[in-house]
Amino acid sequence: MKNSRPKGDGWNVVDNDRESQYYRKNFKFDFSCIGSEEIKDVVKDYVWQNYRTGNSALNKLYINLSRFHHFNAFANIRNISSLKELTNTDIDHFVSYLHTVISDSSKKPLSYIYQKGVLDAVKSIIHWCQLHQPEMVPERAIFTGNEYTGVNRKLKIDFIPDETLAKINESLKTEENPYIKYGIVILQSTGMRIGDLLKLRIDCFKPHLISGYTMTWFDHKNRRERQPMPVRTECVQAIEKLIEVTKELREGVDESVKAMLFLHRVNRGNQHGKLRVIASNTISSWLNDFIKRNNILDANGELYNLTAHQFRRTLGTDMFSKGTNINVIQQVLGHTDPSVTKRFYADVKDKERAEIFKGIGIIGNINQLDASVFDSVIEMEWFKANKDKDACMSDGFCTKPVVDGQICDRLLKRQKCYTCRRYITTPEYLEAHKNHLASLERQIAEGAIYGEHYAEHFRSTIEVLKVIIERLEVLQNGKN
């Protein structure tokens, strides 16, 4: 197979996979910037053999090569000419190097998720070599698996809040863009990925033998046809509406695109006038326009940052909140492993949790506390007399530190005071909270090698601290 590999450092490879989202696209691979001939040869083999065997999508190989260029720059700096000599220390240094890289396009540091993607590309090549060219890579494991675990992890699942979803659905009633109007309905009903949505065919649904309808589509990520899934009537109606809207566009067009549901005529740019399947970045732009037109805001009063993938997360969250078995959610979302479902998509819309945040004791001036904060007049009088000594903490105040002659258990543990109704803090303690947050995040970073269990001890405190800091900054800036 190596003999059939293209010559030179510049390859033009056409995606001939009919089931690919990038069918017939020409990918231009450039290996010329890889300094070491040995490393270049390994990377070329990795790309070519994975392409020929179909183990990886051509687009994925193209992305991995573009990201590998960052490792090449690092290797040039450290005079690394062979993957064989890599150690875990080299990987640690590479991660540190990624933290310092400035993006050529944005002129900003690389995002956390992109840094992780770069390291994953290197892992992919190393792991492939361990199976197919073991003589070219280290015998020992050089990745801990925790290089980007825990640090900067989102503290909650990014589902669409109920009130925002209600505004979106209300706005759909008057939406004039049919691809957004009906596409959102399909996304809400199925939870499919945006790439799969845009490749839907007009024959993707059919009546169920007993009642209702089922829907099938190709899962491009897992490269398999999804089993027929029951769908709501409104989802079927949305598909029928799109078929009707695009009927004229399908007349006389190439058979390869004639059956595509999301077919449209480009009205701008160098593709103006051409018929093609809508691109994912076009949908993203239309979603942004949809949010602006309907003035859909988030909790901070800013335009809601809506993405197509959030409908997938929201479906998983809704099912989990209603007590649906995790394996059922896994099947609906098409995950190969239920742990993925539980980790990234299934969360509970916990109203009590929101109420806890609302009840955090934050005030602009400690002398402005009124009787509503205290259980009795005696407690209020005690606090007024002791707010500068016994009631004073390192980052706030406790209105009742002693209960029945015993120091409060929460106060001793100092992990749960933030959500206690007796805890009060003011802008004077803003820096103390920031330092505490930085300390906890540093502990997670330093303890990442111990895994998720270690980090889990701090996450709830970190989440509350961020809310406290945000509210104190508002008070300090006089925006309340």
Secondary structure, DSSP 8 states (H G I E B T S, - for coil): -GGGS-SSSEEEEE---TTSTTTT-EEEEE-TT---HHHHHHHHHHHHHHHHHTSS-HHHHHHHHHHHHHHHHHHHHTT---GGG--HHHHHHHHHHHHH-B-TTTSSB--HHHHHHHHHHHHHHHHHHHHH-GGGS-SS----S-TTSSTT--SS-----HHHHHHHHHHHTT---HHHHHHHHHHHHH---HHHHHT-BTTSEEE-SSSSEEE--EETTTTEE---EEE-HHHHHHHHHHHHHTTGGGTT--HHHHTBSSEEE--SGGGTT-EEE--HHHHHHHHHHHHHHTT-B-TTSSB----THHHHHHHHHHHHHTT--HHHHHHHHT-SSHHHHHHHT-----HHHHHHHHT--B-S-GGG--GGGSSSHHHHHHHHHHTTTTTEETTEEES--EETTEE-HHHHH-SSGGGSTTEEB-GGGHHHHHHHHHHHHHHHHHTGGG-HHHHHHHHHHHHHHHHHHHHHHHHHTT--
